[in-house]
Structures are given as structure tokens and as C-alpha cells.
Amino acid sequence: MASPDFSGFSLQDSNFITERVEYRTIPARDIVLENIARKPGKKIISQEFMERRIKLAGWILGSDGSDLITQIDDLHSNVTRKNSGTLTIDANREIEAVVASVMIAEPHYTQSMVPFEIEFVSAEPFWRGSQQTVSLAVTSGTSQPNTKSVTITISGTVFAEPSITYNAPGSTGSTTTSGIIIEYAPSGEKVTWSGQNNATLTYGNLVKFDYANQLILEGSTEIDPFGVFSRWEPGETNFIVTFSGSQQGGTLDFTYRPRYL
């Protein structure tokens, strides 16, 4: 276990000793059931993981009573008062969390050390690894439609929500690209960008498929998406990119952060 850290503030050093952490418990599922007409049992409508709760306990140490107060104030300034932050416990994995509660006891037998307990709550229950990016060249000079099939391996233990960005080559004027379709092969689900009023993408511009936020950006402009933003399951998988138009060129960037239970 690496040192617990909350947005750059260490909870394992000469002043803060974390001796107990509860963070590996799998979050409960929120299971919604519905009756089935004229049949026994129920059917599952949804089954999503709920929030994750993480508890830390340890000691705050000061050189004397005055220094102890300083260390407690430091904890409140850097942890307690923050609306949210990034919690790191294991190396290369982090989670966005808020501080739900902080308890600091006051034992009568010492003036230079006190026990503390902190509970964090994460609305999204998954730990995230380092960002992964794969950049692929898009073939130019082909007749339409230009289709590219890609095999990629998704790391992690739960589904990923990537961003897939097509970067048009730099030049002046407009490309011939008037549409892009991303198909997640295992499920056949597709999401489509179409140029406004069949307009083509300008050179040097980009189209970003943001699966986490379920939106498409043309440059900095949000475009109404059409289709389904898939959940990309861990392991080797395939996706297909289809361009409307010819001579695209440019690059296709696939970016995601692995997620772990």
C-alpha cells in the first residue's frame, strides 16, 4: 500500500500516521426490480454500483500541545474543508472523493497526539489508473466510404468510457469528411457525427467522441449525437471507424483511463 494522499496532502508522514484503511470493499449494487405480469418473480430493470465509502484511521502527532493544534488545523485546511479531491492509496490508482466526516478524539493521557478517523465518499465508485492513449494514422487517398477496423486492449476490471478524437490534417479550406461513425464491434452499437447541413470538416479541426459525458465536439462546438455511447469492456476488443468522404488523412486518437473495483 502506498501512502494515503488527498490532493497532494500526505496522510502518512511524521505528523500523520495512518494505521488502518478500509478501501477494498466492493460497492453495493443498486438493483431495481419490476413485477412481471402474470408470472412469478421479478425482472431486473437496472443494476448499477452505488457510491464507494473509504475509511482511514490513525494518529496526528505534534511535538507539543501547541504544535498538535497546528497539525490539526493543517488537516482541516487541506482535507476537511475541501469540497472534493483526488484520493490515492495504491500506487497508480486514484479516485475522486469528498470528505463525509472527520472525527478527532481527545484522549486525556496526552497533549501531543490524538487519534483521527476520516470517511471519504466517492460518487463514482471506480478507481482510475493512468491515462492510456493510442494514436492511429488515418489512410488518405481512398474512395468513400473510408473504413478503418481497429483492435485494441482495454485494461482494468470494469468498463471504460474512452474519448476517440479524429484530428484532420492541417491545411486551408475544408476536407471531404462530412460524417464519422464509431461502431463498438462486440455489441454493434454505433454513434455518429454528421457535419451541420452536410458541411464538411475544415482542415486542422477535430471531431471528439466523448463517451464519458456522452457528447460529440466539433472543435469546441457541441454537436447533437446520434446513436449509443457504448461501455467498452476490459480485454481485447474491436471497433470500426467509417468516414463519409475521401482522402481524409490525419490521425485518430483513442484515450481512456482504466477503471478498477
Rosetta silent file (secondary structure, phi, psi, omega in degrees, C-alpha in Angstrom):
SEQUENCE: MASPDFSGFSLQDSNFITERVEYRTIPARDIVLENIARKPGKKIISQEFMERRIKLAGWILGSDGSDLITQIDDLHSNVTRKNSGTLTIDANREIEAVVASVMIAEPHYTQSMVPFEIEFVSAEPFWRGSQQTVSLAVTSGTSQPNTKSVTITISGTVFAEPSITYNAPGSTGSTTTSGIIIEYAPSGEKVTWSGQNNATLTYGNLVKFDYANQLILEGSTEIDPFGVFSRWEPGETNFIVTFSGSQQGGTLDFTYRPRYL
SCORE:     score description
SCORE:     0.000 S_00000001
   1 L     0.000  130.250  176.332    0.000    0.000    0.000 S_00000001
   2 L   -78.680  171.516  179.818    1.326    3.434   -0.939 S_00000001
   3 L   -67.197  130.442  174.239    0.997    6.426    1.361 S_00000001
   4 L   -60.077  136.657 -176.119   -2.578    7.752    1.533 S_00000001
   5 E  -143.362  132.460  178.024   -2.688   11.117   -0.189 S_00000001
   6 E  -120.573  103.511  179.672   -5.582   13.538   -0.674 S_00000001
   7 L    51.206   45.748  175.828   -4.963   16.064   -3.458 S_00000001
   8 L    91.087   -6.406  178.873   -1.269   16.327   -2.620 S_00000001
   9 E   -98.894  117.364 -176.041   -1.672   16.283    1.179 S_00000001
  10 E   -78.283  135.543  174.764    0.042   13.239    2.678 S_00000001
  11 L  -108.933   24.050  176.541   -1.710   11.292    5.409 S_00000001
  12 L  -149.395   85.848  178.335    1.379    9.176    6.098 S_00000001
  13 L  -151.952 -156.000 -176.823    4.392   11.177    7.286 S_00000001
  14 L   -72.686  -17.385 -179.283    5.988   12.378   10.517 S_00000001
  15 L  -108.988  -22.382 -179.657    2.827   14.203   11.625 S_00000001
  16 E  -127.320  116.829 -178.381    0.054   11.978   10.266 S_00000001
  17 E  -112.996  108.231  175.247    0.238    8.205   10.783 S_00000001
  18 E   -89.827  120.953 -177.685   -2.446    6.188    9.007 S_00000001
  19 E  -112.936  -12.009  179.264   -2.631    2.731   10.567 S_00000001
  20 E  -145.503  129.494  178.697   -5.931    1.400    9.221 S_00000001
  21 E  -131.917  130.392  174.114   -7.578    1.808    5.813 S_00000001
  22 E  -113.679  104.128 -175.090  -10.848    0.269    4.623 S_00000001
  23 L  -146.206   -4.480 -177.630  -10.977    0.675    0.863 S_00000001
  24 L   -93.977   -5.821  178.914  -11.076   -2.707   -0.871 S_00000001
  25 L   -64.674  131.171 -179.303  -14.728   -3.486   -0.113 S_00000001
  26 L   -73.084  132.449  178.484  -16.723   -3.694   -3.345 S_00000001
  27 L   -60.056  147.278  177.342  -19.555   -1.117   -3.502 S_00000001
  28 L   -69.512  157.199  176.213  -23.070   -2.488   -3.245 S_00000001
  29 E   -94.583  141.286  172.049  -25.270   -2.606   -6.332 S_00000001
  30 E   -92.353  100.952 -174.551  -28.432   -0.552   -6.633 S_00000001
  31 E  -102.369  120.715  179.339  -30.770   -3.193   -8.094 S_00000001
  32 E  -104.594  124.215 -178.391  -34.137   -2.019   -9.395 S_00000001
  33 E  -113.511  156.480  178.004  -36.779   -4.729   -9.860 S_00000001
  34 E  -140.695  141.783  179.136  -40.189   -4.712  -11.514 S_00000001
  35 E   -64.138  149.436  175.739  -43.093   -7.130  -11.322 S_00000001
  36 L  -106.990  124.062 -176.772  -43.788   -9.373  -14.313 S_00000001
  37 L   -59.924  126.395  173.490  -47.445   -9.551  -15.282 S_00000001
  38 L    60.297   29.537  175.858  -48.969  -12.989  -14.618 S_00000001
  39 L  -142.670  148.160  176.776  -45.582  -14.556  -13.806 S_00000001
  40 L   -73.164  162.920  178.697  -43.750  -15.295  -10.568 S_00000001
  41 L    77.776 -169.560 -178.690  -40.595  -13.432   -9.640 S_00000001
  42 E  -137.196  166.861  173.501  -39.423  -10.074  -10.950 S_00000001
  43 E  -112.861  147.346 -179.088  -37.302   -8.701  -13.776 S_00000001
  44 E   -84.178  123.170  178.922  -34.207   -6.567  -13.286 S_00000001
  45 E   -88.061  -42.742  177.488  -34.585   -3.049  -14.668 S_00000001
  46 E  -154.679  154.684  178.933  -31.112   -1.809  -13.718 S_00000001
  47 E  -148.641   89.415 -176.615  -28.144   -2.925  -11.664 S_00000001
  48 E  -115.993  147.765  175.186  -25.511   -0.274  -11.103 S_00000001
  49 E   -66.507  141.207  178.162  -22.796    0.024   -8.484 S_00000001
  50 L   -88.359 -170.241 -178.873  -23.541    2.580   -5.791 S_00000001
  51 L   -64.986  157.849  176.622  -21.147    5.033   -4.170 S_00000001
  52 E  -105.716  137.021  176.322  -17.898    3.877   -2.577 S_00000001
  53 E  -114.775  131.841 -176.261  -17.049    4.696    1.049 S_00000001
  54 E  -125.646  130.803 -177.797  -13.430    4.725    2.207 S_00000001
  55 E  -120.416  133.700  176.045  -12.330    4.990    5.845 S_00000001
  56 E  -121.621  141.816  176.435   -8.917    5.965    7.209 S_00000001
  57 E  -140.319  144.863  179.548   -7.860    5.914   10.848 S_00000001
  58 E  -178.337 -146.495 -174.519   -4.610    6.831   12.540 S_00000001
  59 E  -133.427  145.349  171.075   -2.838    9.403   14.659 S_00000001
  60 E  -105.649  127.835 -175.108   -1.952   13.088   14.465 S_00000001
  61 E  -116.638  136.926  173.191    1.407   13.824   16.111 S_00000001
  62 L  -129.474  160.381  178.810    2.802   17.108   17.377 S_00000001
  63 L   -73.546  -25.990  174.984    5.998   17.995   19.172 S_00000001
  64 L  -158.426 -173.601 -177.110    3.909   19.563   21.967 S_00000001
  65 H   -61.111  -40.799 -179.461    0.371   20.798   22.598 S_00000001
  66 H   -66.330  -42.730  179.910    0.793   23.946   20.514 S_00000001
  67 H   -67.993  -33.388  177.612    2.268   22.058   17.553 S_00000001
  68 H   -61.109  -42.441  178.107   -0.523   19.481   17.773 S_00000001
  69 H   -61.924  -39.515  178.151   -3.092   22.252   17.288 S_00000001
  70 H   -61.269  -43.186 -179.413   -1.112   23.442   14.262 S_00000001
  71 H   -66.553  -38.560  177.556   -1.175   19.936   12.733 S_00000001
  72 H   -64.515  -43.191  177.211   -4.930   19.593   13.334 S_00000001
  73 H   -61.395  -37.866  178.749   -5.511   22.967   11.673 S_00000001
  74 H   -62.545  -41.014  177.260   -3.352   21.779    8.763 S_00000001
  75 H   -62.124  -44.880 -179.382   -5.573   18.713    8.354 S_00000001
  76 H   -65.624  -37.957 -178.587   -8.705   20.836    8.329 S_00000001
  77 H   -68.262  -36.638 -172.608   -7.240   23.311    5.839 S_00000001
  78 H  -100.847  -14.740 -177.374   -6.069   20.656    3.376 S_00000001
  79 H  -125.942  -62.086 -170.541   -8.651   17.893    3.803 S_00000001
  80 H   -58.583  -44.469 -171.644  -11.765   18.709    5.835 S_00000001
  81 L   -78.878  -12.874 -175.127  -12.749   21.975    4.167 S_00000001
  82 L   -73.589  137.906  177.714  -12.314   20.784    0.568 S_00000001
  83 L   -68.747  -36.679  178.527  -15.460   20.128   -1.436 S_00000001
  84 L  -161.305  164.566  179.106  -13.727   17.335   -3.361 S_00000001
  85 E  -169.413  179.572 -179.045  -10.309   15.993   -4.170 S_00000001
  86 E  -102.860  119.527 -179.740   -8.278   13.101   -5.521 S_00000001
  87 E  -100.471  128.461  177.381   -7.593   10.281   -3.070 S_00000001
  88 E  -122.828  128.991  175.538   -4.646    7.956   -3.716 S_00000001
  89 L  -122.796  -58.719  172.691   -3.923    4.848   -1.653 S_00000001
  90 L   -83.630  148.582  179.266   -2.476    2.246   -4.038 S_00000001
  91 L   -62.186  137.417  175.587    0.216    3.393   -6.459 S_00000001
  92 L    66.673   19.635  172.852   -1.087    4.490   -9.888 S_00000001
  93 L  -138.105  135.315 -178.452   -4.745    4.350   -8.842 S_00000001
  94 E  -143.544  165.735 -177.426   -6.867    7.245   -7.670 S_00000001
  95 E  -147.535  142.369  176.244  -10.464    8.170   -7.053 S_00000001
  96 E   -82.037  129.313 -173.508  -12.411   11.432   -6.837 S_00000001
  97 E  -145.846  161.686  171.671  -13.929   11.778   -3.379 S_00000001
  98 E  -119.091  154.783  178.851  -15.475   14.175   -0.873 S_00000001
  99 E   -85.042  114.487 -179.587  -14.877   14.198    2.868 S_00000001
 100 E   -83.184  -39.283 -178.827  -18.027   12.900    4.560 S_00000001
 101 E  -159.171  151.249  174.326  -16.803   13.113    8.147 S_00000001
 102 E  -134.308  125.820  178.289  -13.717   13.738   10.277 S_00000001
 103 E  -121.527  126.489  177.242  -13.506   12.628   13.910 S_00000001
 104 E  -123.885  112.650 -179.401  -10.648   13.669   16.191 S_00000001
 105 L   -79.262  169.308 -178.290  -10.775   12.279   19.713 S_00000001
 106 L  -132.553   78.332 -179.442   -9.200   13.974   22.735 S_00000001
 107 L   -65.764  143.126 -175.034   -7.541   11.382   24.986 S_00000001
 108 L   -77.009  -14.007 -170.839   -6.779   12.651   28.471 S_00000001
 109 L   -91.481   -0.719 -179.550   -3.407   10.959   28.695 S_00000001
 110 L  -148.953  149.611  176.199   -1.513   13.009   26.086 S_00000001
 111 L  -114.010    2.247 -174.529   -1.244   16.565   24.840 S_00000001
 112 L  -122.672    1.416  176.895    0.891   15.863   21.748 S_00000001
 113 E  -151.891  142.741  179.091   -1.012   13.141   19.866 S_00000001
 114 E  -141.115  147.408  175.724   -4.659   12.394   19.065 S_00000001
 115 E   -79.699  150.907  176.050   -6.418    9.671   17.053 S_00000001
 116 E  -134.350  155.748  172.386   -8.336   10.608   13.910 S_00000001
 117 E  -138.235  134.168  178.575  -10.846    8.949   11.600 S_00000001
 118 E  -127.516  135.817  172.719  -11.843   10.187    8.150 S_00000001
 119 E  -115.683  126.253  175.887  -14.585    8.853    5.894 S_00000001
 120 E  -105.592  148.536  175.307  -14.476    9.659    2.176 S_00000001
 121 E  -126.096  130.790  176.944  -17.361    9.156   -0.258 S_00000001
 122 E  -115.022  120.656 -179.002  -16.895    8.732   -3.992 S_00000001
 123 L   -66.012  -41.742  171.844  -19.963    9.187   -6.186 S_00000001
 124 L   -92.058  119.761 -166.447  -18.277    7.241   -8.999 S_00000001
 125 L   -83.198    7.675 -173.144  -17.185    4.021   -7.277 S_00000001
 126 L  -104.700  139.119  169.268  -14.254    3.068   -9.510 S_00000001
 127 E   -74.903  147.863 -178.003  -10.542    3.612   -9.004 S_00000001
 128 E  -119.833  137.311  175.756   -8.806    5.022  -12.088 S_00000001
 129 L   -90.486 -174.344 -179.493   -5.390    4.192  -13.496 S_00000001
 130 L   -66.708  148.888 -179.135   -3.063    6.349  -15.566 S_00000001
 131 L   -63.716  136.405  178.103   -4.373    7.702  -18.865 S_00000001
 132 E  -113.644  135.071  179.864   -3.729    5.472  -21.875 S_00000001
 133 E  -134.718  131.613  173.252   -3.515    6.893  -25.417 S_00000001
 134 E  -120.808  126.983  179.832   -3.174    5.139  -28.759 S_00000001
 135 E  -110.769  127.699 -175.806   -2.657    7.280  -31.868 S_00000001
 136 E  -120.816  140.404  176.719   -3.500    5.776  -35.264 S_00000001
 137 E   -79.960  139.361  176.602   -2.846    7.117  -38.743 S_00000001
 138 L   -99.869  125.686 -176.754   -5.907    7.525  -40.995 S_00000001
 139 L   -64.365  138.348  176.098   -5.335    6.440  -44.580 S_00000001
 140 L  -110.655  163.178  175.339   -5.700    9.134  -47.227 S_00000001
 141 L    77.897   21.376  178.365   -6.484    8.871  -50.900 S_00000001
 142 L  -107.015  154.607  178.816   -9.118    6.150  -50.641 S_00000001
 143 L   -75.290  155.374 -177.588  -12.572    6.142  -52.163 S_00000001
 144 L   -80.709  155.325   -9.294  -15.555    6.620  -49.875 S_00000001
 145 L   -77.102  146.706  178.650  -16.605    5.275  -47.543 S_00000001
 146 E   -92.103  112.755 -175.065  -13.213    5.029  -45.836 S_00000001
 147 E  -114.638  134.991  179.556  -13.457    2.313  -43.163 S_00000001
 148 E  -126.700  123.863  177.119  -10.846    1.517  -40.553 S_00000001
 149 E  -102.460  131.827 -173.645  -11.055   -1.544  -38.273 S_00000001
 150 E  -127.990  134.616  171.999   -9.031   -1.353  -35.052 S_00000001
 151 E  -106.674  131.185 -175.864   -8.167   -3.981  -32.440 S_00000001
 152 E  -143.434  153.511  177.683   -7.341   -2.629  -29.010 S_00000001
 153 E  -109.498  123.599  178.697   -6.917   -3.993  -25.468 S_00000001
 154 E   -94.408  122.252  177.379   -8.825   -2.294  -22.649 S_00000001
 155 L   -84.057  168.921  177.931   -7.136   -2.545  -19.247 S_00000001
 156 L   106.494 -177.389 -179.453   -8.923   -2.557  -15.904 S_00000001
 157 L  -117.041   -7.658  174.595  -11.597   -4.681  -14.232 S_00000001
 158 E  -134.146  173.182 -174.009  -14.721   -2.743  -15.267 S_00000001
 159 L   -60.015  151.362  175.388  -15.845   -0.986  -18.438 S_00000001
 160 E  -105.164  157.582  175.245  -14.012    2.041  -19.809 S_00000001
 161 L  -127.010   89.791 -171.782  -15.517    5.222  -21.269 S_00000001
 162 L   -80.755  174.938  162.740  -12.947    6.490  -23.776 S_00000001
 163 E  -118.688  135.965  179.617  -12.680    9.561  -25.914 S_00000001
 164 E  -120.891  118.380 -172.635  -11.997    8.978  -29.613 S_00000001
 165 E  -120.583  123.806  172.052  -10.745   12.025  -31.490 S_00000001
 166 E   -94.999  122.949  178.336  -10.276   12.417  -35.218 S_00000001
 167 E  -106.868  111.858  179.667   -7.723   15.153  -35.990 S_00000001
 168 L   -69.377  148.250  178.575   -7.965   16.389  -39.584 S_00000001
 169 L   -63.229  154.699 -178.671   -4.657   17.197  -41.314 S_00000001
 170 L   -80.833  134.193  175.863   -3.560   20.808  -41.319 S_00000001
 171 L  -176.455 -161.930  176.031   -4.183   22.917  -44.407 S_00000001
 172 L  -114.807  153.826  179.546   -6.614   25.573  -45.609 S_00000001
 173 L    87.389 -151.742 -174.553  -10.223   25.123  -46.614 S_00000001
 174 E  -123.235  148.591  173.839  -12.321   22.050  -45.922 S_00000001
 175 L   -77.188 -177.417  174.291  -11.779   18.311  -46.081 S_00000001
 176 L   -95.486    3.383 -175.800  -14.232   15.961  -47.804 S_00000001
 177 L   -78.502  113.529  179.822  -15.250   14.435  -44.446 S_00000001
 178 L  -113.499   -4.245  179.412  -18.953   15.046  -43.816 S_00000001
 179 E  -163.293  149.539  176.514  -19.622   12.191  -41.373 S_00000001
 180 E  -138.750  132.205  176.836  -17.901    9.777  -38.972 S_00000001
 181 E  -119.114  128.118  173.452  -19.386    6.613  -37.451 S_00000001
 182 E  -106.799  121.655  178.686  -17.792    4.794  -34.495 S_00000001
 183 E  -115.777  123.917  174.216  -19.031    1.211  -34.067 S_00000001
 184 E   -84.594  105.262 -167.853  -18.221   -0.827  -30.962 S_00000001
 185 L   -58.462  -41.884 -176.308  -17.983   -4.242  -32.623 S_00000001
 186 L   -57.632  -33.054 -178.510  -18.901   -6.572  -29.693 S_00000001
 187 L  -109.046  -14.546 -176.133  -22.367   -5.024  -29.352 S_00000001
 188 L    76.531    6.128 -179.951  -22.798   -3.407  -32.780 S_00000001
 189 E   -73.780  139.900 -176.055  -23.662   -0.096  -31.084 S_00000001
 190 E  -128.764  150.824  170.512  -22.823    2.982  -33.136 S_00000001
 191 E  -133.182  139.887 -168.239  -22.543    6.701  -32.573 S_00000001
 192 E  -126.291  134.988  166.462  -22.474    9.156  -35.496 S_00000001
 193 E  -106.335  134.319  174.384  -21.194   12.665  -36.153 S_00000001
 194 E  -127.394  134.989  176.483  -22.592   14.497  -39.180 S_00000001
 195 L   -59.535  140.156 -178.474  -21.421   17.867  -40.419 S_00000001
 196 H   -60.595  124.693 -178.216  -24.049   20.548  -39.891 S_00000001
 197 H    55.982   38.659  179.123  -26.204   20.820  -43.035 S_00000001
 198 H    63.225   17.660  177.065  -23.871   18.267  -44.676 S_00000001
 199 L   -68.709  150.188  179.628  -20.945   20.661  -44.285 S_00000001
 200 L   -93.111  159.942 -178.341  -17.513   19.043  -44.343 S_00000001
 201 L   -73.405  134.519  179.243  -14.910   19.256  -41.593 S_00000001
 202 E   -74.351  152.168  175.877  -12.372   22.044  -42.020 S_00000001
 203 L   -60.683  144.699  178.968   -8.669   21.234  -42.216 S_00000001
 204 L    78.557   -0.595 -179.627   -6.918   21.422  -38.848 S_00000001
 205 L   -95.045  179.497 -179.558  -10.199   20.819  -36.995 S_00000001
 206 E  -142.965  158.651  170.640  -11.226   17.827  -34.902 S_00000001
 207 E  -126.529  122.446 -177.005  -14.205   15.672  -34.001 S_00000001
 208 E  -115.326  123.766  174.021  -14.199   14.223  -30.490 S_00000001
 209 E   -96.633  106.554 -176.023  -16.487   11.390  -29.355 S_00000001
 210 E   -99.770   99.181 -175.428  -16.630   11.763  -25.566 S_00000001
 211 L   -73.079  -31.731 -178.204  -18.105    8.536  -24.191 S_00000001
 212 L   -64.995  -40.833 -178.284  -17.841    9.541  -20.512 S_00000001
 213 L  -101.881    1.031  177.896  -20.019   12.632  -20.996 S_00000001
 214 L    52.306   56.628  177.509  -21.959   11.220  -23.960 S_00000001
 215 E  -146.598  163.912  177.099  -21.330   14.144  -26.275 S_00000001
 216 E  -123.135  134.774  176.352  -19.582   14.981  -29.537 S_00000001
 217 E  -115.192  132.552  168.645  -17.429   18.043  -30.085 S_00000001
 218 E  -106.857  100.753 -167.187  -16.548   19.558  -33.460 S_00000001
 219 L    66.522 -121.580  177.013  -13.654   21.693  -32.373 S_00000001
 220 L  -102.935    4.807 -177.152  -15.093   23.411  -29.289 S_00000001
 221 E   -95.110  127.875  178.770  -18.703   23.236  -30.525 S_00000001
 222 E   -78.117  130.911 -177.922  -21.007   20.599  -29.066 S_00000001
 223 E  -113.343  139.582  178.093  -22.872   18.642  -31.750 S_00000001
 224 L   -62.007  122.465 -179.654  -26.061   16.662  -31.202 S_00000001
 225 L   -82.909  159.260  174.433  -25.021   12.982  -31.173 S_00000001
 226 E  -132.796  124.909  178.789  -26.941   10.170  -32.827 S_00000001
 227 E   121.758 -155.906 -174.205  -26.655    6.584  -31.611 S_00000001
 228 L  -125.391  128.203  174.234  -25.450    4.817  -28.471 S_00000001
 229 L   -85.624  110.520 -172.284  -22.310    5.525  -26.439 S_00000001
 230 L   -76.777  163.068  167.564  -21.105    2.033  -25.549 S_00000001
 231 L   -98.512  122.223 -175.165  -19.419    0.696  -22.445 S_00000001
 232 E   -90.723  107.848 -174.981  -16.057   -0.720  -23.513 S_00000001
 233 L   -75.246  152.033 -179.265  -15.479   -3.931  -21.593 S_00000001
 234 L   -61.857  153.908  179.399  -11.958   -4.991  -20.458 S_00000001
 235 E   106.397 -176.241  178.813   -9.868   -7.228  -22.673 S_00000001
 236 E   -72.289  133.242 -177.888   -9.144   -7.324  -26.394 S_00000001
 237 E  -147.262  170.187 -178.843  -11.885   -5.694  -28.432 S_00000001
 238 E  -127.021  147.343  168.262  -12.598   -4.217  -31.860 S_00000001
 239 E  -141.376  157.278 -174.580  -14.111   -1.020  -33.160 S_00000001
 240 E  -124.577  131.047  177.719  -14.784    0.243  -36.655 S_00000001
 241 E  -113.123  125.705  179.772  -14.499    3.837  -37.865 S_00000001
 242 E  -120.249  124.645  178.783  -16.284    4.803  -41.072 S_00000001
 243 E  -102.312  139.103  169.144  -15.711    8.170  -42.767 S_00000001
 244 E   -92.795  119.846 -175.350  -18.041    9.747  -45.283 S_00000001
 245 L   119.161  176.958 -177.542  -15.825   11.310  -47.932 S_00000001
 246 L  -128.996  167.470  175.926  -12.387   10.523  -49.322 S_00000001
 247 L    55.652   49.609 -179.411   -8.751   11.497  -48.773 S_00000001
 248 L   -68.582  -62.197 -171.583   -9.095   12.023  -45.040 S_00000001
 249 L    67.157 -163.387  179.309   -5.575   11.562  -43.725 S_00000001
 250 L    82.375 -163.281 -177.582   -4.895   12.880  -40.223 S_00000001
 251 E  -133.159  159.623  176.294   -4.889   10.832  -37.019 S_00000001
 252 E  -123.818  117.385 -178.076   -7.307    9.026  -34.749 S_00000001
 253 E  -104.870  126.015  177.652   -6.544    9.208  -31.002 S_00000001
 254 E  -109.868  116.808 -173.990   -8.063    6.677  -28.609 S_00000001
 255 E  -129.675  135.200  176.637   -7.752    7.826  -24.985 S_00000001
 256 E  -158.591  165.749  171.979   -9.095    6.311  -21.779 S_00000001
 257 L  -116.874  123.135  177.516   -8.320    5.703  -18.120 S_00000001
 258 L   -58.478  147.233  179.963   -8.597    2.101  -16.895 S_00000001
 259 E  -122.451  144.155 -174.448  -11.122    1.631  -14.098 S_00000001
 260 E  -133.724  147.675  172.580  -10.911   -0.816  -11.235 S_00000001
 261 L   -82.572    0.000    0.000  -13.193   -2.105   -8.498 S_00000001
